Amino acid sequence: MTLDELSVGHSGVITAVGGEGVLRCRLLDMGLIPHTRVHVSKIAPMGDPMEVQVHGYELTLRVEEAQKIEVEGELK
């Protein structure tokens, strides 16, 4: 599954980061690397963007970016 498929309050572990070029580098630089746990904190009322917690800080991602991040989902 991809990060955008997780619901608010659920967590997952990143298994792969897709995308190409600058986008992929940007995602990796923000700490979205394989084997990292992410927790979905909020999703905007219209569904975009979403806020996740990773490495102890909050990060806001567009759904388009979250679709490039594969995760193994887990319940809260």
MOURTA-V389558 format. One record per residue. N is the residue number from 1. RES is the residue in one small letter. SS is DSSP state (H for helix, E for strand, C for the rest). PHI is phi in radians with two decimals (none if undefined). D_FIRST is the distance of its C-alpha to the first C-alpha in whole Angstrom. Layout:
n & res & ss & phi & d_first
N & RES & SS & PHI & D_FIRST
N & RES & SS & PHI & D_FIRST
This chain:
n & res & ss & phi & d_first
1 & m & C & none & 0
2 & t & E & -1.88 & 4
3 & l & H & -0.99 & 7
4 & d & H & -1.18 & 8
5 & e & H & -1.51 & 7
6 & l & C & -1.32 & 8
7 & s & C & -1.54 & 12
8 & v & C & -1.03 & 15
9 & g & C & 1.61 & 16
10 & h & C & -1.80 & 13
11 & s & E & -2.14 & 12
12 & g & E & -2.78 & 10
13 & v & E & -1.99 & 11
14 & i & E & -1.17 & 10
15 & t & E & -1.87 & 10
16 & a & E & -2.77 & 10
17 & v & E & -2.09 & 12
18 & g & C & -1.65 & 13
19 & g & C & 1.58 & 15
20 & e & C & -2.34 & 19
21 & g & H & 1.01 & 22
22 & v & H & -1.08 & 23
23 & l & H & -1.08 & 19
24 & r & H & -1.08 & 18
25 & c & H & -1.07 & 21
26 & r & H & -1.11 & 21
27 & l & H & -1.09 & 17
28 & l & H & -1.14 & 18
29 & d & H & -1.10 & 22
30 & m & C & -1.40 & 20
31 & g & C & 1.69 & 19
32 & l & C & -1.54 & 15
33 & i & C & -2.03 & 16
34 & p & C & -0.93 & 14
35 & h & C & 1.28 & 15
36 & t & C & -1.79 & 15
37 & r & E & -1.46 & 14
38 & v & E & -2.18 & 13
39 & h & E & -2.23 & 14
40 & v & E & -1.45 & 14
41 & s & E & -1.59 & 18
42 & k & E & -2.57 & 18
43 & i & E & -2.32 & 17
44 & a & C & -1.04 & 20
45 & p & C & -0.93 & 22
46 & m & C & -1.58 & 21
47 & g & C & 1.62 & 17
48 & d & C & -2.65 & 18
49 & p & C & -1.55 & 18
50 & m & E & -2.22 & 16
51 & e & E & -1.96 & 17
52 & v & E & -2.19 & 16
53 & q & E & -1.84 & 18
54 & v & E & -2.57 & 18
55 & h & C & 0.94 & 21
56 & g & C & 1.43 & 23
57 & y & E & -2.31 & 23
58 & e & E & -1.73 & 21
59 & l & E & -2.30 & 19
60 & t & E & -1.80 & 19
61 & l & E & -2.18 & 16
62 & r & C & -1.30 & 16
63 & v & H & -1.04 & 13
64 & e & H & -1.01 & 14
65 & e & H & -1.29 & 14
66 & a & H & -1.10 & 11
67 & q & C & -1.20 & 9
68 & k & C & -1.56 & 10
69 & i & E & -1.92 & 9
70 & e & E & -1.54 & 6
71 & v & E & -2.35 & 6
72 & e & E & -1.72 & 7
73 & g & E & -1.36 & 7
74 & e & E & -2.40 & 11
75 & l & C & -1.32 & 14
76 & k & C & -0.96 & 16
